[in-house]
């Protein structure tokens, strides 16, 4: 049996690495774009509005005066929590959809 070199893998590996680097760059750009976006959610029929950014930071909470009832502070707390969680969920879903478009739905470890 003659000893020889196998198929030229280095060229294929180099090409694959370029593709991975390109995908990684596109993913970083998409993530940066989403981090700057704002996501809004409301609760209590619009009496509470919460705005978060893609970095999952609350940047604004608006309360209509009629929602503030000193005798029922728990309801206000619950509505704020609902609106914040919904806004964060929307931000997460947007990030996931964007990454899925770039990865073709592949599960890429270490993305999030």
N, C-alpha and C positions, 0 to 999 in steps of 0.2 A: 504494500500500500504506500503510495507516495504521500509524503508529508507536504502539505501546501496550506496556503492561507485560505480561509473561508471567504465567503462573499464579502464584498466591500461594505461593511457595516458603518465605518466612520462617516461616510458621506450621508447615509441615511440618518444617522444619529445627529449629525450637524443640522440637517434639514429639520428634523423633529424638534431639536432644541430651539431653532429659530421660530418655529410655529408656537412652541410653548411660551417663549419670550414675548411673541406678538400677542398671544391670548392674555398673558399676564398684564401686559401694558394696557390693553383694551379694558380689562377688568378693573384695573386701578383707575383709569380715566372715568369709567362708568360709575364706580363707587364714589369718586370725588364729586362728580356731577350730582349724584343723588344726595350726598351729604349736604350739599348747598340748597337743595329743594326744601320747600315747606309743605307740611301735611297738616290738614285741619280736620277736626272732628267736633261734633256738637252733641249735647245731651240736654234733656229737659225741654224738648221741643224748640231747641235753639237758644235757650236761656243761658247756656254755658257754651263757650267756644274755646277750644284749645288748639294751639298751633305748635308743632314740633318740627325740628329739622331732621335731615337724614342721619345726623350723628346721634339721634335719640335724645336731644336736648329740648326741654320745653322752652319755647321762646315767647309765648304769649298765652295768657288766660284772660278771657273776657267774661264777665258776669253781668247779666241784666239785673238791675236793682230789685225787681219783683221776685227774683229767685231767692234773695237773702231773707230768711225767716229766722230770727234769733231763737225762736222756740223749736226749730227743727233743723239744727245745724248738721245732724247726721245725714239728712237728705242731701244737703248741699255738698257734703264731703263725698257721698256716694256718687253724685252726678259728676263732680269734678274727676273722680277716679275713673268713671266710665269713659268720659271724654278723653282723658289722657291716654288710657289704655287703647282706645280705638284709634287715636292718632298715631301712636307708636306701632300698632298693628299694621296700619296702612303704610307707614314708612318701611317696616320690615318686608311686607309683601312686595312693595315696589322694588326694593333692593334684590329680593329673591328672583323676581321676574326678570330683572335686568341681567342678573348673573346667569340665569337659565338660558337666556337668549345667546349669551356669549359662549357658554359651555355646552350648548346643545342638550341641556338637561342632565349631563354627566355629574355625578357626585364628586367634586374635586375637594379632597381633604385640605383643611387649613384655610378655607376661604373666609369663614366667619368665626 
